[in-house]
Amino acid sequence: MKKTTNSLPPFAATILALLAATTAPALDPIAPIVRILPPEEGAVALPPELRDPLEKRVSSLSEQIRKIERDPHAADAAVLVKAVDFALRNGEFYSDKEFPRAATMLDLADERLRALGRKGQRPWLKQRGLVVRGYRSQIDQSYQPYGLEIPESLDLSRPVPLLVWLRGRGDKATDLHFLEQCRTRSQAFGGFYKEQAEAIVLHPFGRHCVGWKHAGEIDVFEAIEAVMADYSIDPDRIILAGFSMGGAGAWHIGAHYRDRFCGVHAGAGFAETKEYNRLTPDKYPAVHEQTLWKVYDVPEYAANFLNGPLLAYSGEKDKQKAAADLMARELAKVGHELRHVVAPDTEHKYTAEAVAEIGEWLSETWRTGRQRPARTIRWQTPTLRYGGYDWLRLTGLEAHWTTASAKAEWDREKKLITLDLAGVTAFEIAPGPGHRLAGTKIEIGGDTLTAASSGSPATTLSLVRRDGRWTWGQPDPGSKRPGLQGPIDDAFLSRFVVVPPDRVPSDPKTARWTAFELDHFRSRWRTLMRGELPEKRADQIDAEDIADANLVLWGDPESNPLIAKIAAKLPVVWQGGSFTLRGETYPRGEHVPVLVFPNPLNPDRYVVLNSGLTFREGHDRTNSQQNPKLPDWAVIGLDRDPDALSPGRVVAAGFFDKSWK
């Protein structure tokens, strides 16, 4: 994958200056939005005699990292430097007692850089106990940290189990504080698990505090991949576990990616939006936002837990026990009795006795491991983003955001796969290399198909329903499919590049709004998602960007050459002083279109117009509200300024159909 360099800041600053200069005489500036995560309130300023030396060291070490950034272990030093850099730039010190941490991180970075300069020297790869590491994300090329706990007695000469531990919420636990915690104390299961000798424990960062959603969920898998590159991990003995915010993460990641783990443990946390926030119908948001709860609400995916071991934990007096109780009810609907460890007379924490019982479950789950290929599969989902389990992948739905389900059984001896599908129009069977499908019979309802037994061994079978019958084939070109199904926020779960306008939009209100929202996205990505926004000018976008990145374009056809290039193939039509979207015409200067759509230059990737993350600062007060807030398209009225809840007045919003119409 191509690396994106953040070559734009000087250009971006120029554009913003032009926008400000153009709009300031006629319009008041938009009021800044108070940052919730990490909090601005309570931050402590470093005195110059401490700040200046740290900034100089960050600059020097950053230059050294740039020279060796292709080294696969450069990230192990880079995350330490980035932690200090972001703490300085974003104001992330909350006590003068934290000041020495910055120097400690830079000392460790310097030590590692010196070792990287000596051929073959990577002493931290042999370190046991508490270890801090890093990787470079494919989403935005940012350096992201993770922590490890490696038991002294664990035999690393053979594949070992991995426990992925998702931490609880910490508003101030940014890179610097997270790394310090990972360096100094065992954190899994409230510290009651530090004497274990069965597995490596991985502590992903999760992009700080986004409830293990959005880029935070991808962080889990990128961290696992980074660990597996340097340590012998048994891929069939990986358990996902977490508590509080991490318990919420275990619920939703475990449900959405159930085939990636041999077991899932959820401690406390939340599992859905409406009940957790005590919302009554009079307080419900717009219908499209209620629909988007389905992206992360775990009850929408409850049957997926039938594919392997699941264990919940709660303190008897913990208010968050309600999440496990709710999931017990939901799982009962699909015929599963939830195993739920409850610590008597306990609030929001683990007890030694409970962890002892959980530890026995961990050991048994690792002994059994993940069974592949699965004989039976149960799956449900309202979106193709989370399309299936093991060898079964749903690739077409009758109606997106309406729950589809699948029951499948593979009798390998009889070469027979039987399926019971609801709401599904297309799917794939792909067990991977080593599993021949030639001659296999597929039975779906009243239809029976047999894979050809001659020619090259079949490893993937694609089926589609047409005219009420199942046949070999794939969904129609241009239809929504896994990884290209919306909504807007989906574009930020894989590599993307932001392209600002080359020129100032001609209308002052549009220019004012564009300047604010683009800079808001830039700041929010840095402070919340812990990376620099990947940006390029329109004339810097090359064939490789078009091939493997989602393009996030800001402006209109007159101000952004890339929008002009593809305008004729987008669902929004600009003409004179207006634009038309979904059959409605809106005056330009009073409205702005935002949307996600297959990129006309490469329909395997998205193009996004005029939008960053659609959840905002006002939603950061609880991770349960950090859900997508805008669907596939929307029209923003400029008669209301952007604020902590919205980019402006949402005049209209909705979803494209399964054919992106």
Summary of the structure (lengths in Angstrom):
residues: 661
radius of gyration: 25.3
end to end distance: 31.1
largest distance: 78.0
contacts: 2284
relative contact order: 0.10
helix: 34%
strand: 24%
